Amino acid sequence: MKKPDQSQRFLFENHPIRGQHVSLDESWQTIAQQVGLEGRGLTLLGEALAAVVLLVDTLKIEGSVTLQVRGTGPLGLLVVEANSEQKVRGIARQQDKIEEGMNLQQIFGSDYLVITIKTEGAEPHQGIAPLQGANLAEALEYYFSTSEQLPTRFWLACDEQNVSGMLIQRLPGESTDDDAWDRVSLLAATVTDKELQQIALENLLHRLFHQETVLLFDPHAVEFFCSCSRERTGGMLLTLGKAEAIDIIEQEGEVAVTCEFCNAQYSFDRIDIEQVFLAGETAAASTTAHCAKG
């Protein structure tokens, strides 16, 4: 029986090929309910979410992977993030109808997507991938094939209840079987969306690769998590400026902020705003004094 909300790695024992599988259920349903999308827009959000979970687990980093697309099309914003602690979140904003037959560039009103990899103790790495192909899987494959990365194939499936994905990747090194990558890729390409979403990974791997020796590693549970907080929201208000924040309070009675990722609502009154900007001024003065001593 397939277990919900988990990511699991597998490895071909006799070939330099690895794989990753993800299935998101409750975590995906939470995100899907918050964004209020349907149809192709919802599918693209789900596929992107599965893709970043696959990537962060395959990279085996201490950090996070973010995929984002911003443009002027019907789906003008899509941002998804997964981190090494198996936490996921994502948002998308649709402002117009996605017409039948639209390609990715038309849907997003953009020519590219951006992948940002953040690793603890290192500067973020950002890659730009052209939105080539009929879907996100093809766009990501194009990115890996043209950016001197390892050859990688993606399969992504999404509906309102579940998002699933599978990745296989050819590793560096010599192989005694020159046809192994092509053969494994062809076999993996026979997977259906239904199989990807409903069959337990052990059974799925046997169905696809029963003539190969595949090692299956322990799964990791995945869950929805948002890092927003009242403190972080207050810090964001500092960029707004005290005068504008007070002007909003005088007109609206409060400054209300809703987190785009989890719909959490934070309300700040006049006293709250004074405290936020006092704390900001104190922190800035402390930093200035520290720099002067240095």
N, C-alpha and C positions, 0 to 999 in steps of 0.2 A: 504493500500500500504506500502511495506517495505521501511523504511528510510535508506539511505546509511550511512556508517561509524559511527556506534554507538554501544555502549555496554549498556546492560540493565539487571537489577537484578529482580528476582522474588522469591516468598516465598510461601510455602504451608501453609495455615493458620492453618490447623488442624493437621499438622505433623511437627516434627523437621527436615525439609528438605528445603534447599534453592537451588536456581539455578542462572545461569548467561548465557547470550546469547551475542554473538558478531557478527557483520557483517562488513567487511571491503571491501570497493570498491575503491575509488580514492586513498586512502592511500596505499592499497595493489598494485594497478596498478603502482603507482610511484615506489615502491620498486621492483616489478617484472621487470619493464623495466630497472632498473639500474643493476640488477644482471645478466640479460641475460641468465637465465636458462630456461629449458623446461622439460616436462615430470616429472618423479618421483622426481628429484631434486627440481624443482619448487614447487611441491606439498608439499614436506617435509618442505620447508621454510615457505610456507603459513600456514600449520598446526601448526608449532611451533609458528608463530606470533600470531595466534588466541589463542593458549594455554596460552601465557604469558599475553595477555589482560584479559582472563578469570581469571587467577590466581591473578593478581594485583588488580582487582576489587573485587574478592571474599575475599581476605585477608583484604581489606579496610585499607591499610597502606598509610602513607605519605612517598613515596619512589619509588622503582622500583623493577621489577622482570626481571632477565636475564636468558635465557636458552641457553646453548652452548654445542656443540659437536665438538671435534677436534680429527682427526684420520688420518689414512693412506689410507682410501678407496677412491672410486671415488668421493664421496662428503666429502672432507677432512675437511671442515670448515663450521659450521653453528652457527651464533650468532644472537639472537633476543632479543629485550628489549622493555618493556612497563612500563610506570610510572604512578603515581597517578594523573598526570595532563592530562591523556589520550593522551599522545604522544607515538608513536611507531616508531621503526626503526629495520632494520635487514639486514644481509648479508649472503651469502653462496658462497662457491667456489667449483666448480666441475672440477676435473682434468682428469676424465676418464669416459667412458660410464658406466651407471648403467644397468647391465644385468637383463633381466627378471628373476624373482624368487629370487633375492637377498633379504636377510633379513636385518634388520636395522644394525646389527653388520658388515655385509659385505659391506653395502653401505657406512657406515662412517669409517670403519676400526678402530672401537673403541668398547669397551664393555659397555660404560656408557655415560650418559649425565649429565651435571652439572647445577643445578638451584641455582642462587644466589639471595637472597632477601636483599635489602638494605632499611633500615628504618631510617628516620631522627633521629639523636641523639643516634643511637645504632650501634654496630659492625655488619657488614654484616654477614648473615647466609647463609651457603652453604650446599646444599644437593646433594648427588650423587645418580643417579637413573640408575640401570642396563637397558640396551637397550633390554628389553624383550618384545616379542609380534610382531605382524605383522606390526604395525604402531605406530605412536607417541602417539595416544590416549591410546593404550594398555600399552605402556611403562610407561606413566604417571599414569595410574590406578594401575599398579604394584608397582610403587614407593609409592603411597599413602597407598596401602594396606599393605606394609611391613615396613613403617617408623613410625608407630604409629600415623599417621595423621588421619583426619576424612575420612571415606569411601567416595570415589569420583568417578564419572563416567564422561567420556569425549566423545563428538562426534564432529568430525572435518571434514570439507569439503572444497575443494579448486579447483578452475580452474583459468584461466588467468585473469578473470574479477572480481572475488569475492572470499573472504575467509570468512567462517562462522564457528562458533563453539558454542557448548552448554555444560554446566557443571551442574551436580546436586551433592549435597553434603549432607550427613546426619550429623545433628548437635548433640551435646551432649544433653542429657536429655531423660527423659522417654516419651514414646508414648503410647496412649491408643489403638493404632492399631499396633500390632506387625508385621503385614505383609506390612505396609505402604511402607517401603524402597524397598522391593523386588517388590512390585506392581508398584511403580512409576518408578523404574529402567527398568522393563519390558516394560512398556508403552513408556518410553523415547526411548528405543532401537528400536522402530518401525519407528522412524524418518528416512527419506531418505535424501540423500545429496541435492536433488532438493528442498525438503521442507525446509531444514535448510538454504539454500541460497536464496530462493525466496519468502517465505511466511512471512508476517509481524508477529512479535513475538506474539502479542495478538491472532491472528488466529491460529498460530502454537500451542500455549499452550492449546487453546480450543480443537483443533484436538486431541492432545495427552492426555489431562487430563480433559476432559469435565465433569467427575464425581467428580472432586476434586475442592476445593476452592483455587484458586491461586491468590496471590496479585502481581501486576505488578508495579514496581517502575519506576520513571522517567528515561529516557535514558540519557546517556552522549555521546557527540560527540567525536569521535576519529580521530586523524590526524597524518600524518607522520611529524616527526620533527627530525632534527639532531643537536646535540649540538656542532658540530665542529666550529672552528673559526680560524682566522689567529693567534690570540694570543696563543691559545692552540697548534696549529701546531708548532709555534715558540718554545714553551716550550718543545715539543717533540724533536725538533732538538738539544736541550741541551744534551740529552742522546746520540746523535750521536757523539758529540765532535766537537770542533771548527776546528781542523786540518782536520778531514775527510770531514766536510762540505765545507771547502775552497777547498779541493782537488777535490770535485765534481764540484764546480763552475769553477775551472780551466779546467776541462775536458768537462763539459757540458754547461757551461755558466750560469747556475742557479741551484738551488736546487728546484726541482718540487715535490710537495707532493699532492696526490689525496686522498680525504677521501673515505674510503671503503664503508661507509654507504650511502652517498648522491652524490658521484662523484664530489664534489666541489674541485677545483684545486687551490693550493696556490703556488706562485712562490717567491723565495727569491734570490736576487742578493748579490754581495759582501758587499754592504753597509747594506743591510737588515741583513745579517749574523752577521756583526760587532755589530749592534744594539741589536740583540737578545742575543748575548753572553755577551755584556756589561750589559744589564739589568739583566741577570742571575747572573753575578758576583756581581752586586750591591745588589740584593736580598739576595744572600748567605752571603755577608758581614754584612748586616743588621741583619739577623737571628743570626749570630755568636755573634755579639755585644750584642744583646738582651739576648742571653743565658748566656753570660759572666756576664752581670749585675745581672741576676737572681741568 
